[in-house]
Amino acid sequence: MTEPSKATVAEASKEYARIRIPGKRRRGVLNAQIIIGSIILGIIVVAVIFAPMIAPHDPIAQNLNQTMLGSSADHPLGTDQFGRDLWSRLLYGGRIDLLVSVMAVLAPLCIGTILGSIAGYDSGFIPSLIMRIADLVSSFPFYVLVIVLVFVLGNGGMSIFIAITAVSWVPYTRIARGETLILRDREFIASCKASGFSDIWVLFKHVIPNIASQGIVYAMSDVVMNLGIIVTLSYFGLGIVPPTPDWGQMMNDGQQFLSAGNYGPTVIPTVMIVLISLALSFIGDGLANTLKVRK
C-alpha cells in the first residue's frame, strides 16, 4: 500500500478542522447561555434567600403616614398604598413564590419520572393503568383543573403545591416513558436482565439515571409556568393568603394607581417575573442544546 502524500494529509487536516471548529464554537455559545441564565437566576435567588438581611423594613408593617412614596434612601423602591416598603415586599414575596414554584416542579419530576419509567419498561396492567390515568388528567384544561383544586383545597402555598403536583406529573411521565421505550432495548439493559438483576434494581440503577436529563430540561420551563400560575392565582385572590407578601398581590394592589402614573407597585414585580423567566429559558435552552451536541 502506498503512503499518502503530504499534500493529501494537509488537505485532510484542513477538512477535519473545518468540521470540528464549528462544533467547538457551538458548545461555547451553549455554555454562555447557561452561564448568563445562572448568573441572573443566582442573583435573584441569593437576594430572596437573604431577604431578612437585605430588606430594610418589615414587609407587612403598615405606615399610613408614608403611603405611595417614591424612591428614597429609606425606601429604595418606594411604598404602596398602605405605606409598606416595596423593596422588602418584593424580596419576601419572591421567597414564597419561588419556593412553591420549585417544589411544585421537583415533586412532579420525581413522581412522573418513576411512573414513566415503569410504564415504558414493561407492559401489563400497571403500565397501562398509569398511562390511562395520565390520559384522564390531561383531558382537562391544565389551568382550569388547577384553579378548581385550589378552590376546593383553599388558599395558601400548600394548596397551590398540591394542586400543581396533582396535575403536572403527566408531562414528565410521558417524557420518561418515551425515553424508557428507547432505552429498554439497549444491550446493557438486556445484560442486566440476563444476569438476574431485579426490574426495580435495573430501573433505579440504570434506566432512571439515563432518562432523567430530558425531564430536567423540561423542568426549567415548568418552573416558569408554575410561577405564572402562582402569580395569576394571587392576582385574582386565590393564591397566597394576605398579608403574606406575594408578587401577584403586589400587581393587583398597584393596578388601581396606574392611571395616576404610579407604575412601581405593578411594574416592579412584573420585571422580576420576566427576569426569572428569561434566566430559566437561557438555562433550559442551553441544557437542551448541550444534550443534542453530546448525542
PyMOL commands that set and color helices and strands:
alter all, ss='L'
color gray80, all
select helices_A, chain A and resi 6-49+51-54+86-121+125-138+142-153+157-183+187-194+199-235+247-257+264-294
alter helices_A, ss='H'
color red, helices_A
deselect
rebuild
show_as cartoon
